[in-house]
Amino acid sequence: MKAAKHGWLLCLMLFALLCGALGQAIQSRDLTVMGSNFKALMYNGVAYAGLDFATALGLESRITNNTVILTQGGRVIRLDIADNAYAGAARWTNALEINGVRQRSTAAGTGADGKMLIPVKTVAEAAKANTDESGGNIVVNLPQAILGTVSSDKTDQSDRIVLEVDRDVGFASRIEKNELIITLRFTNGSSAPYQVGGKYVDIFDVKQNANKLEARIPIKPDFGFNVFAVAAAQGIPARVIVDVGPRFTRLAVALDSRPSVVVLDPGHGGADAGIVVGNLREKDITLSMARRIAAILAPRGVTIKYTRDADKAVSLEERQNLSLKAAVLISLHVSSMPNTTASGTEIFYLSPDAAAEGILDKGRDALENPKSERDRKLLARFLAPRAASQRLADLISARILSVPEGAAQVSSLSNHTALERAPKAAVVLELGYMSSETDRAVLINPSESAIRAEAIAYAVLEYLGKPVPAKTPTTGQPR
Ligand SMILES: [Zn+2]
């Protein structure tokens, strides 16, 4: 018994040695992805392929220190990286994360030539593609997504087009002559013109181009655009959101990342109650919302600082001093406009005034090609906060619009003392109108407040590039 056992062990060791020495002796299988041919390499019986396999599925890929990140519109798939593909295939841990929800899976890892390899079936399934192995080779196909409702909206200095799709899809954008072309990969829809009737976009075309759907939006030379996707959630379709207008500039601003300190600034406090309707006080609403947002962010690696975490007076100077440390500053308030029907959330960010705008435009060009590191830092100091704040405002708006009955509007302000010293992204959030009966009902309702706090917190996570949980914790999703 003993000898036999040792013999077996020796065999195994020899086999391992051979495998190590003959890296090329790995079995391979034919892999067909959306009609393109690849080779899958077998590690411990698990099929692996290079990142070009993900590209063929319309996913964008990026490798960080220990994670492969694949995005399909708003769907973010993260795979842990093991020491190599053998280890990745042998490991069966919570190596996969889809929109913040961890699940068991094999991990990514490098092959013999040092190239990054990802497990074929895991990635296909995460991207909602079908895998068929019945013919001996592996065939992966992604069913075509379907374009649903197309709607439009107006925000300050831009028009918004919302393309609803029945699942998350990868997208790309480019400008050709006077058209902004948004391509939805592997998507079907009817070719038709859509009326926006906005200030900046009147009408645009949707055209089927092979297995892609293209939205062709007329765009003027002095307009920029911003495209982002919101992941499908329970009962809510995936969306690709396109903003077009003079609010955006064509050149992307490089935003530098800093430790994620989020400063929450609950408005008013102490003797200053803010707006009061009956026994409802603005200072209480803002503090309770700040605490709710903090409770979601703090366990996810975000450092929270409050300008006040009790019912006390805080001077403007104290608030501004704290904002200097913020990667994100959120100043919380509530509005009131009696005798009007105004309602919903408003998100304000600081915009440069008209005179500064011209300088900033030149600065953006210079930032693309700075003469020195000092120039780059100076320019970034003046440019980044605007672009960053605008992006944060848009992310919060998109998340609040996803909430049932959620209404949100983004506006820019030419000055606001609470925001002007914040070096990074800074927004004022008016949580609702105390003058609106509907808004008051939402503001005093704990579960409605929880949903909104979550929308805001998740937008901050998204802005900071941190994983965003896919669903509300109340649905019992494992973390
Ligand atoms: Zn206020």
Residues whose N, C-alpha, C, O or C-beta is under 5 A from the ligand:
A	BS01	ZN	G267 G274 H333 V334
